[in-house]
Amino acid sequence: MTLQVNKQAVAQAFGRAAAHYEQHAQLQRQSGEALLALAPAGFGPQLLDAGCGTGWFSRYWRDRGRQVCALDLSPAMLQAAREQHSAHDYLQGDIDQLPLADNSVDGVWSNLAVQWSSDLRTALQQFLRVTRPGGSVLFSTLLDGSLQEVHQAWAQIDGRRHANRFLSGDAFAQAAAGLPLRSQTQIVTLHFPSALSAMRSLKGIGATHLHDGRQAALLTRPQLAQLEQHWPQDAHGYRLSYHLMYGVLQK
């Protein structure tokens, strides 16, 4: 399944978010912790963190004795990971064209990165290509239904797209057909004190940029007032929900 992804613009967007990424990355940590539960015993010892961001989970695996190569599309994110000594090696690269030899790592870890792939099947095949026989690929991604609150609120204001849409479960299954995959899904709902803080959380992780590289327009005061009115909320605050897919591929 292909998407038109402007990789250069996306890398720049995440680069701008690098300095404050970890303070907004609640979803990334929750997703990664759920993915850890699927890791086989002895995952490693040589691992690729594909889409490492600032290296939060590179450090997790490094601290547990793994030899970690951190890879990211964004040079600024990779520099942030390097400054925190997150890994042993650092590579700037694209998950759709991994700059690694066949059978060069024992496992691949990729937390919330493959939704930025131009072709999901290609990315998964790349992960398998660089993994040695007997190794595993652990990944998470977003599915259709994510950020429905953003879509719902903005639909009442200008009808334009202000957040990405993601593959459906059926499209994901089609892209992964024939691959040695087992998977599970989860819905995670975060809560915020205002619609503005919800939008700021998206900006803080670089996610206000669309797949084609267009940035969401700056909010005006009237738009913000309308967002507050139309944004779905409950007793805990303004909602932001994510439909997550966790996958394990065995080589």
Disulfide bonds with the S-S distance in Angstrom:
none
